């Protein structure tokens, strides 16, 4: 990635080594190859049950440096040098040149992971994920993110989607044909090739031929992506191709689009690549000022990116709000002003609150609609019948009321973020006499 024309033109390597600011994806410059894995819960806003990373390090980093900068401590787990971090991650030296990171920081899980690595000689991942590793090539895409989706479809969720889909307009005949097709989804692979610009490809694989989607493939993909809460503006401009049992979308990928899509699955920490032994113990005023400025710009880049996204996707933000809150939690904090760190933590907490309000609105809507039976409700005055009302309008009203409440939370929360950002910017500029 760092050798690509795009990376050289935009100075990605320099940004990676010096700051988080504006870089579209986190890649530690010391690592030659990286594998990140996670278990995503599709029934709960793509929440991660666990995540880990393994990195082939060209320039190994001492565990003591990681522990010192993270504010954690050095540990020894099952014979391996390790460092615990308060960001709820464990760093482990798996071999001289290989480092692992696991989140959450479950010490027993780390120990058993180490045992598994020592004893295992076979590849223990699904065939779909194994095949996806072949996407990354020396002369092809440098990054691939694959999600195993076999047996992921819940029948009642699929029926609900087909019934309310704007693409298929509730057509029962189409729904019957599509149900079996959707149940056969195998996985999705998102790849990026950085040349003079970033080229992206989203490939979705099924067990059946995609020919029946000749007119509706792209609208269906966009609709389902939106349903999941991971809307990506770039996808709307991409071309679509039906190739055998696969739907393939491809096109250029913007920096903020890359930052957004890879926020779904990232390395459990972004701090350690900033470390050098000679920097760890430095806390001069100039060092603190520059580290604080970098931190402030990093948080504001994420705020601006999310604000831009919300302008066109106001009702589709819970996942990215949570992921960006986590990005803030994982920013390098070495030598950063304590007041600035407090502000960053509050911004992350506020973003989580926005996401929680959005999810809670959906839950409350479901509860209220569960009490609405049939297609119509009838009203009587004594013995005199006087009205009938479609229950679809009741359900719509329930959703509108709950979403309005979530919108109010989002509006107030963003005002708090903007006010606190302006305040901390004035304070830091005054304190360090440099422009924040």
C-alpha positions in Angstrom: 0.0 0.0 0.0 2.7 2.4 0.9 4.5 1.8 -2.4 1.5 2.7 -4.4 1.3 5.9 -6.5 -1.7 7.1 -4.5 0.1 6.6 -1.1 3.2 8.4 -2.3 1.2 11.3 -3.7 -0.9 11.8 -0.6 2.0 11.1 1.8 0.4 8.1 3.6 3.6 6.8 5.0 4.5 10.1 6.6 1.0 10.4 8.0 1.1 6.8 9.4 4.5 7.5 11.1 3.7 10.9 12.4 -0.1 11.2 12.9 -3.5 9.7 12.5 -4.7 12.8 10.7 -6.7 12.1 7.6 -5.2 8.7 6.9 -7.9 6.5 5.2 -6.9 3.2 6.9 -4.7 2.3 9.8 -1.5 0.4 8.6 1.4 0.2 11.0 4.5 1.1 9.0 6.5 -1.5 10.9 4.3 -4.3 9.5 4.9 -6.1 6.2 1.6 -8.1 6.3 -1.4 -7.9 8.5 -4.4 -10.2 9.1 -7.3 -8.9 11.2 -10.2 -11.2 12.3 -13.4 -10.7 14.1 -16.8 -12.3 14.9 -19.5 -9.9 13.8 -23.0 -10.2 15.2 -25.4 -9.4 12.4 -28.4 -9.6 14.7 -27.0 -6.8 16.8 -25.8 -3.9 14.7 -22.6 -5.7 13.6 -21.3 -5.7 17.1 -18.0 -7.5 17.5 -17.9 -10.4 20.0 -14.1 -10.4 19.6 -11.4 -9.2 17.3 -7.7 -9.9 16.9 -4.8 -9.2 14.6 -1.5 -10.9 13.6 1.3 -8.8 12.1 4.5 -9.7 10.4 6.8 -7.0 11.9 9.8 -5.7 10.0 10.7 -3.6 13.0 9.6 -5.3 16.2 8.4 -3.1 19.1 9.3 -3.9 22.7 6.4 -4.8 24.9 7.6 -2.3 27.5 7.3 0.5 25.0 3.7 -0.5 24.2 2.8 -0.8 27.9 4.4 2.5 28.7 2.6 4.5 26.0 -0.7 2.8 26.4 -0.7 3.3 30.2 -0.7 -0.4 30.8 1.8 -2.9 32.1 4.1 -5.7 30.9 2.8 -9.3 31.4 3.9 -12.8 30.7 1.2 -15.2 29.3 1.8 -18.9 28.7 5.5 -18.2 28.1 4.9 -15.2 25.9 5.9 -11.6 26.4 2.8 -9.5 26.5 1.4 -6.0 27.3 -2.0 -5.2 28.7 -3.6 -1.9 27.6 -6.5 -0.1 29.3 -8.1 0.2 25.8 -9.1 -3.5 26.6 -6.5 -5.1 24.4 -3.6 -7.5 24.9 -0.4 -7.3 22.8 1.5 -10.5 22.5 4.9 -11.4 20.9 4.1 -14.6 19.2 7.6 -15.0 17.7 10.6 -12.8 17.0 8.9 -11.1 14.0 5.2 -11.8 14.7 3.0 -9.8 17.0 -0.6 -10.4 17.9 -3.3 -8.2 19.4 -6.5 -9.4 20.9 -9.7 -7.5 22.1 -11.2 -7.8 24.6 -8.2 -8.3 26.9 -9.3 -11.8 28.0 -6.1 -13.2 29.5 -7.3 -16.8 29.4 -8.4 -16.5 25.8 -4.9 -15.1 24.9 -3.3 -18.1 26.6 -5.4 -20.6 24.7 -4.8 -18.7 21.5 -1.1 -19.1 22.1 -1.5 -22.9 22.7 -3.6 -23.2 19.6 -0.9 -21.5 17.5 1.8 -23.8 18.9 -0.1 -27.0 18.3 -2.1 -26.3 15.1 -0.7 -27.2 11.7 -3.8 -26.8 9.7 -5.8 -23.8 8.4 -8.9 -23.5 10.6 -11.1 -20.9 8.8 -14.1 -21.4 6.5 -13.5 -22.2 2.9 -14.9 -18.9 1.8 -12.5 -16.9 4.0 -9.6 -19.1 2.8 -10.5 -18.4 -0.8 -10.7 -14.7 -0.1 -7.0 -14.6 1.1 -6.0 -15.3 -2.6 -7.5 -11.9 -3.6 -4.5 -10.1 -2.2 -1.7 -10.4 -4.8 1.7 -8.7 -5.5 0.3 -7.1 -8.7 -3.4 -6.8 -7.6 -5.4 -5.6 -4.6 -3.4 -4.9 -1.5 -6.3 -5.2 0.9 -9.3 -7.5 1.0 -12.0 -7.6 3.7 -14.1 -10.8 3.5 -17.2 -11.7 5.5 -18.4 -15.3 5.7 -22.2 -15.0 5.3 -23.2 -18.7 4.9 -26.3 -19.6 6.9 -26.5 -16.0 8.2 -30.0 -15.2 6.9 -32.8 -15.4 9.5 -36.0 -16.5 7.7 -38.3 -14.0 9.5 -35.8 -11.1 8.7 -35.6 -12.2 5.1 -39.4 -12.3 4.8 -39.7 -8.9 6.4 -37.2 -7.5 4.0 -38.9 -8.9 0.9 -42.3 -7.7 2.1 -41.2 -4.1 2.6 -38.5 -3.8 0.0 -38.9 -0.8 -2.3 -36.9 -2.6 -4.9 -39.3 -5.6 -5.1 -42.4 -3.7 -4.1 -43.8 -6.5 -2.0 -44.3 -8.7 -5.1 -45.2 -12.1 -3.7 -44.2 -14.0 -6.8 -40.7 -12.3 -6.8 -40.4 -12.9 -3.1 -40.9 -16.6 -3.5 -38.2 -16.8 -6.1 -35.8 -14.6 -4.2 -36.2 -16.2 -0.8 -34.2 -19.3 -1.8 -31.7 -17.2 -3.7 -31.0 -15.0 -0.7 -30.8 -18.0 1.6 -27.9 -19.2 -0.5 -25.6 -16.2 0.1 -22.1 -17.4 0.8 -20.2 -14.3 1.6 -19.0 -10.8 0.5 -15.5 -9.6 -0.3 -14.5 -6.0 -0.4 -11.1 -5.4 -2.0 -9.0 -2.2 -2.6 -6.2 -1.7 -5.1 -4.2 1.5 -4.7 -2.7 2.7 -7.9 -2.9 6.3 -9.0 -6.2 6.2 -7.2 -8.1 3.8 -4.9 -10.2 1.2 -6.9 -12.7 -0.8 -4.9 -14.6 -3.9 -5.7 -17.5 -5.5 -3.7 -18.1 -9.1 -4.7 -21.2 -10.9 -3.2 -21.3 -14.7 -3.8 -24.3 -17.0 -3.8 -25.0 -20.7 -4.5 -27.5 -19.8 -7.4 -27.0 -18.0 -10.6 -27.6 -14.2 -10.3 -29.3 -13.9 -13.7 -32.8 -13.5 -12.1 -31.5 -10.1 -10.7 -30.7 -8.6 -14.1 -32.5 -5.4 -13.4 -32.5 -5.3 -9.6 -29.0 -6.4 -8.4 -27.5 -3.0 -7.7 -30.6 -1.5 -6.1 -31.0 -4.6 -4.0 -27.4 -4.4 -2.8 -27.7 -0.7 -1.9 -30.9 -1.3 -0.1 -29.6 -4.2 2.0 -26.4 -2.2 2.8 -28.6 0.6 4.0 -30.7 -1.8 6.1 -27.5 -2.9 7.8 -26.7 0.7 8.6 -23.4 0.8 6.6 -24.4 3.1 3.7 -21.5 4.1 1.5 -21.9 7.0 -1.0 -19.3 5.6 -3.4 -21.3 2.5 -4.1 -24.1 4.5 -5.8 -21.6 5.5 -8.5 -20.1 2.0 -9.1 -20.9 -0.1 -12.1 -22.5 -3.5 -11.5 -21.8 -6.9 -13.2 -23.5 -10.2 -12.9 -21.0 -13.0 -13.3 -22.3 -16.5 -12.7 -23.2 -16.8 -9.1 -21.7 -13.4 -8.1 -22.8 -9.8 -8.0 -19.8 -7.5 -8.6 -19.8 -3.8 -8.0 -16.7 -1.8 -8.8 -15.5 1.8 -9.0 -13.3 4.5 -7.4 -13.1 4.7 -3.6 -12.8 8.0 -1.8 -10.5 8.5 1.3 -13.5 9.0 3.6 -15.3 6.1 2.0 -12.2 3.9 2.7 -12.0 5.2 6.2 -15.6 4.4 6.8 -15.8 0.9 5.3 -12.7 -0.3 7.1 -13.9 1.1 10.4 -16.1 -2.0 10.4 -13.0 -4.2 10.9 -9.8 -2.6 12.3 -6.8 -3.6 14.2 -7.7 -3.6 17.9 -5.3 -0.7 18.7 -3.8 2.1 16.7 -1.4 3.5 19.3 1.7 1.2 19.1 2.9 2.2 15.7 3.6 5.7 17.0 6.1 4.4 19.5 9.9 4.8 19.7 11.9 4.2 22.8 13.4 7.7 22.5 10.0 9.3 22.4 8.3 7.4 25.2 10.1 9.2 28.0 9.9 12.7 26.4 7.4 15.1 27.9 8.8 18.5 27.0 6.3 21.4 26.4 7.0 21.2 22.7 6.4 17.5 22.6 3.2 17.8 24.5 2.0 20.7 22.3 2.6 18.7 19.1 1.1 15.5 20.4 -1.9 17.4 21.6 -2.3 19.1 18.2 -2.1 15.8 16.4 -4.7 14.3 18.7 -7.1 17.3 18.3 -6.8 17.2 14.5 -7.4 13.5 14.5 -10.6 13.7 16.5 -11.9 16.6 14.4 -11.1 14.7 11.2 -13.4 11.9 12.5 -16.1 14.4 13.6 -16.1 16.2 10.2 -16.2 12.8 8.4 -19.2 11.6 10.4 -20.9 15.0 10.1 -20.5 14.9 6.3 -22.0 11.4 6.3 -25.0 12.4 8.4 -25.9 15.2 6.0 -27.2 12.6 3.6 -27.9 9.6 5.9 -29.6 11.0 8.9 -31.5 7.9 9.8 -28.6 5.4 9.1 -25.8 6.2 11.5 -25.6 3.9 14.5 -22.9 1.6 13.3 -20.5 4.3 12.1 -21.2 6.4 15.2 -20.1 3.5 17.4 -17.1 2.6 15.2 -15.9 6.3 15.1 -16.2 6.5 18.9 -13.9 3.4 19.1 -11.5 5.1 16.7 -11.3 8.0 19.1 -10.7 5.6 22.0 -7.8 4.1 20.2 -6.0 7.2 19.2 -2.3 7.7 20.3 -2.4 9.4 23.7 1.3 9.5 24.5 2.2 13.1 25.8 -1.3 14.4 25.0 -2.8 17.1 27.3 -5.0 15.6 30.0 -7.8 18.1 29.4 -7.8 17.3 25.7 -8.0 13.6 26.4 -11.0 14.2 28.7 -12.7 16.1 25.8 -11.9 13.3 23.4 -13.4 10.7 25.8 -16.6 12.8 26.1 -16.9 13.1 22.3 -16.6 9.3 22.0 -19.2 8.8 24.8 -21.6 11.2 23.1 -21.3 9.4 19.8 -22.1 6.1 21.6 -25.1 7.8 23.1 -26.3 8.9 19.6 -25.9 5.3 18.4 -27.7 3.9 21.4 -30.6 6.3 21.0 -31.0 5.2 17.4 -31.0 1.5 18.3 -33.4 2.0 21.2 -35.8 3.8 18.9 -35.9 0.7 16.7 -36.5 -1.6 19.7 -39.3 0.6 21.1 -40.9 0.7 17.6 -40.8 -3.1 17.5 -42.4 -3.4 20.9 -45.2 -0.9 20.1 -45.9 -2.5 16.7 -46.0 -6.0 18.3 -49.3 -4.8 20.0 -50.8 -3.8 16.7 -52.8 -6.8 15.2 -54.3 -7.4 11.8 -54.5 -4.9 8.9 -57.2 -2.6 10.3 -58.6 -1.4 13.6 -62.2 -0.5 14.2 -63.7 2.1 16.5 -67.2 2.1 18.1 -69.2 4.6 20.1 -71.6 2.6 22.3 -73.5 0.5 19.7 -72.7 2.7 16.8 -69.8 1.9 14.5 -68.0 5.0 13.4 -64.6 4.3 11.9 -61.9 2.1 10.5 -58.2 2.8 10.4 -55.4 1.0 8.6 -52.9 -0.4 11.1 -50.1 0.2 8.7 -50.6 3.9 9.5 -50.4 3.1 13.2 -47.1 1.3 12.7 -45.8 4.2 10.6 -46.9 6.6 13.3 -45.1 4.6 15.9 -41.9 4.5 13.9 -42.1 8.3 13.2 -42.6 9.1 16.8 -39.7 7.0 18.0 -37.4 8.2 15.3 -38.3 11.8 16.1 -37.1 11.1 19.7 -33.8 9.7 18.4 -33.4 12.6 16.1 -33.8 15.0 19.0 -31.0 13.1 20.9 -28.8 13.3 17.9 -29.4 17.1 17.4 -28.6 17.9 21.0 -25.6 15.6 21.1 -24.0 17.2 18.0 -24.6 20.6 19.5 -22.7 19.5 22.6 -19.9 18.1 20.4 -19.6 21.4 18.4 -19.7 23.6 21.5 -17.1 21.5 23.4 -14.9 21.4 20.3 -14.9 25.2 20.0 -14.2 25.6 23.7 -11.3 23.1 23.9 -9.8 24.6 20.7 -9.7 28.1 22.3 -8.2 26.7 25.5 -5.5 24.7 23.8 -4.5 27.5 21.5 -4.2 29.8 24.5 -2.3 27.3 26.5 0.3 26.2 23.9 0.4 29.4 21.8 -0.1 27.4 18.5 -3.2 27.3 16.3 -5.4 24.3 17.1 
